[in-house]
Amino acid sequence: MQHSTARADLWARLQAPREWDLAVIGGGATGLGVALDAVARGLSVVLVESHDFAAGTSSRATKLAHGGVRYLAQGDVGLVHEALHERAAILANAPHVAQRLAFVMPGYQWWENAFYGAGLKAYDALAGRQGLGATEWLSASRALQLMPGVRGHGPLGTLKGGVRYWDGQFDDARLALLLARTALARGALVLNHCEAVALLREKGQVRGLRVQDAETGQHADVRAHCVVNAAGVWVDAVRDMDREADAPTRAPLVAPSQGVHLVVDRSFMPGGHALLVPRTVDGRVLFAVPWLGKTILGTTDTPRADLAREPAPFAEEIAFILREAGRYLARAPQRADVRSVWVGLRPLVKQQGGDGHDTKALSREHTVIVARSGLVTVTGGKWTTYRAMAEDVLDRAMTRGLLPRRPAGATVRLPLLGAAPGRPLSEPPGEHLYGSEAALLHALPGAAHWLWRDAESGHPGLSEAMVRFAVRHELARQVEDVLARRCRLLFLDAAAAAQLAEPVAQIMAEELGPDFDAAASAQRFVALAQGYGLASPTSSST
Ligand SMILES: Cc1cc2nc3c(=O)[nH]c(=O)nc-3n(C[C@H](O)[C@H](O)[C@H](O)COP(=O)(O)OP(=O)(O)OC[C@H]3O[C@@H](n4cnc5c(N)ncnc54)[C@H](O)[C@@H]3O)c2cc1C
């Protein structure tokens, strides 16, 4: 049966009097993973997202489907092993938006190649048959051939060689959309721009949600046997809704940690390989990753007490990334070279009793808590492990009798919509990201009308038909939804994205009709895009 994605139909389904097996709060990687796993097991599922799918942390990752080399260095073998297994599932189920990628770790000291190479061999061994390619030691000349942007000589000395290993990368927001749409196609009801504003309780037990449509202000009550709180760094606000009126506020579960990425042109790091700096001056790893025709530099790990929807980078974080990149790249990037800056908040789980200040030391594993009221809260973890987290959440809910028991494993091999091998994600965005759905795209008006081409390569990136596809099939409601998450231009080149606000709004108006305020939506996007440029002020201190 074909399920409509028209908003009016979705809202009507939400209002219909019925009881769902499961209601999920939050349309990031975690919530969408839970919704898809549950519907794939035959449960009835509703999911609400207050903003847009992946508008929180899940569109702001480094975009690596990885086991986490640095967690291996910290001895967290179980976490790495699970993530390597999940990496394989993502690459198999969504090959149009997730692929393998080669990384080079340059060595300027003899010991570095031997030391890191041995660690990466262990990484290969842990991946076993799910490995993506064997780790190799490289001579200095081979390393420079593969990474023409890297310094042969510089502040770190003369390049002695390097190590090449393989991991995965993906388009995080498009993967989230595919999870949402695949769940919808299988009968789940997923709705963006719809906030959970209260929990429905009966005899001390959570039995559903009150939701509010962000577009109309209308409310609806959604009854469900089980409610999962997957609100990312915002889980504590939902846990607060679960409090008896006179009960004291609970200690927060999440200690948010901010991570900044800078995007520069591909010319700073030509070639299809990524760079991994294994140890920055503050003891972290730093990546320079080719992604959709540009180079992503990042990231940082800075504790942050507020939970801003659009956190601003700290000036020190930008200076740090540019300085570290400049130690390795032959053409050191400057502030003026930065095309986009974006900031995400990691939902790290606070150790109870800790002050959460040193976020680098906090657990990267996820946590599931089932309250006495039955509210299931899940947070932490990584994008890569979203599917394993979903299985864990459903297992806990079934064990508590909140859901009927159904066997796990339904999503290990479950191709997402459009799944078909695509071109490398290091290349500029385009039709290849639609996989087998490209035929659907071509059937829409404006398939050959290009609104934006990648400036460096001339590659056509955004067409009128893609905007129509975003509205008709991908639940886009605002200019931001299109230019930030269906097409990733905001994250690639904020100034170029701002210039497209009006033409995109006009096409959306044709699709959405007179209720859509095109001018206001375009204006809001232009203001947002200013914050993704380096001209806007940064916070001055941590
Ligand atoms: C800088 C950085 C780099 C990272 N890099 C990687 C990486 O390379 N690889 C990797 O595997 N992981 C990476 N991660 C981790 C990964 O991005 C996160 O673990 C993951 O995205 C968290 O997803 P989530 O669904 O829990 O949270 P979110 O994506 O934030 O989703 C929660 C959603 O809940 C919604 N919400 C909140 N309150 C309500 C409400 N009342 N009603 C309805 N909806 C609500 C929010 O709007 C939000 O969309 C990175 C994280 C950061 C910050």
The ligand as a Tripos MOL2 file, in Angstrom:
@<TRIPOS>MOLECULE
LIG
   53    58     1     0     0
SMALL
NO_CHARGES

@<TRIPOS>ATOM
      1 C1         30.7160   17.5120   15.9540 C.3       1 LIG1
      2 C2         30.1790   16.1170   15.9020 C.ar      1 LIG1
      3 C3         30.7410   15.1810   15.0450 C.ar      1 LIG1
      4 C4         30.2260   13.8810   15.0030 C.ar      1 LIG1
      5 N1         30.7500   13.0200   14.0940 N.ar      1 LIG1
      6 C5         30.2670   11.7570   14.0250 C.ar      1 LIG1
      7 C6         30.7600   10.8760   13.0400 C.ar      1 LIG1
      8 O1         31.5890   11.2340   12.1910 O.2       1 LIG1
      9 N2         30.2760    9.6070   13.0320 N.ar      1 LIG1
     10 C7         29.3480    9.1860   13.9430 C.ar      1 LIG1
     11 O2         28.9840    8.0140   13.9020 O.2       1 LIG1
     12 N3         28.8210   10.0250   14.8730 N.ar      1 LIG1
     13 C8         29.2580   11.3000   14.9190 C.ar      1 LIG1
     14 N4         28.7250   12.1780   15.8260 N.ar      1 LIG1
     15 C9         27.6690   11.7220   16.7340 C.3       1 LIG1
     16 C10        26.2740   11.7520   16.0870 C.3       1 LIG1
     17 O3         26.1210   12.8500   15.2380 O.3       1 LIG1
     18 C11        25.2070   11.7780   17.1750 C.3       1 LIG1
     19 O4         25.4530   10.7480   18.0920 O.3       1 LIG1
     20 C12        23.8000   11.5930   16.6140 C.3       1 LIG1
     21 O5         23.5730   12.4480   15.5260 O.3       1 LIG1
     22 C13        22.7730   11.8750   17.7050 C.3       1 LIG1
     23 O6         21.4990   11.6870   17.1550 O.3       1 LIG1
     24 P1         20.2000   11.8700   18.0300 P.3       1 LIG1
     25 O7         19.0590   11.4400   17.2110 O.co2     1 LIG1
     26 O8         20.3700   11.2270   19.3580 O.co2     1 LIG1
     27 O9         20.1320   13.4500   18.3040 O.3       1 LIG1
     28 P2         19.5920   14.5890   17.3310 P.3       1 LIG1
     29 O10        20.0640   14.4160   15.9590 O.co2     1 LIG1
     30 O11        19.8830   15.9020   17.9680 O.co2     1 LIG1
     31 O12        18.0380   14.3340   17.2890 O.3       1 LIG1
     32 C14        17.1640   14.6690   18.3510 C.3       1 LIG1
     33 C15        15.9560   15.3270   17.7370 C.3       1 LIG1
     34 O13        14.9380   15.4720   18.7130 O.3       1 LIG1
     35 C16        14.1870   16.6210   18.3700 C.3       1 LIG1
     36 N5         13.4080   17.0360   19.5370 N.ar      1 LIG1
     37 C17        13.8520   17.5660   20.7010 C.ar      1 LIG1
     38 N6         12.8190   17.8010   21.5280 N.ar      1 LIG1
     39 C18        11.6850   17.4040   20.8750 C.ar      1 LIG1
     40 C19        10.3000   17.4190   21.2070 C.ar      1 LIG1
     41 N7          9.8500   17.8680   22.3960 N.pl3     1 LIG1
     42 N8          9.4090   16.9650   20.2840 N.ar      1 LIG1
     43 C20         9.8280   16.4920   19.0830 C.ar      1 LIG1
     44 N9         11.1410   16.4770   18.7270 N.ar      1 LIG1
     45 C21        12.0550   16.9210   19.6110 C.ar      1 LIG1
     46 C22        15.2610   17.6080   17.9520 C.3       1 LIG1
     47 O14        14.7510   18.6480   17.1530 O.3       1 LIG1
     48 C23        16.2470   16.7230   17.2110 C.3       1 LIG1
     49 O15        16.0710   16.7400   15.8160 O.3       1 LIG1
     50 C24        29.1800   13.5010   15.8600 C.ar      1 LIG1
     51 C25        28.6070   14.4480   16.7140 C.ar      1 LIG1
     52 C26        29.0740   15.7510   16.7250 C.ar      1 LIG1
     53 C27        28.4350   16.7670   17.5880 C.3       1 LIG1
@<TRIPOS>BOND
     1     1     2 1
     2     2     3 ar
     3     2    52 ar
     4     3     4 ar
     5     4     5 ar
     6     4    50 ar
     7     5     6 ar
     8     6     7 ar
     9     6    13 1
    10     7     8 2
    11     7     9 ar
    12     9    10 ar
    13    10    11 2
    14    10    12 ar
    15    12    13 ar
    16    13    14 ar
    17    14    15 1
    18    14    50 ar
    19    15    16 1
    20    16    17 1
    21    16    18 1
    22    18    19 1
    23    18    20 1
    24    20    21 1
    25    20    22 1
    26    22    23 1
    27    23    24 1
    28    24    25 2
    29    24    26 1
    30    24    27 1
    31    27    28 1
    32    28    29 2
    33    28    30 1
    34    28    31 1
    35    31    32 1
    36    32    33 1
    37    33    34 1
    38    33    48 1
    39    34    35 1
    40    35    36 1
    41    35    46 1
    42    36    37 ar
    43    36    45 ar
    44    37    38 ar
    45    38    39 ar
    46    39    40 ar
    47    39    45 ar
    48    40    41 1
    49    40    42 ar
    50    42    43 ar
    51    43    44 ar
    52    44    45 ar
    53    46    47 1
    54    46    48 1
    55    48    49 1
    56    50    51 ar
    57    51    52 ar
    58    52    53 1
@<TRIPOS>SUBSTRUCTURE
     1 LIG1         1 GROUP 0 **** ****
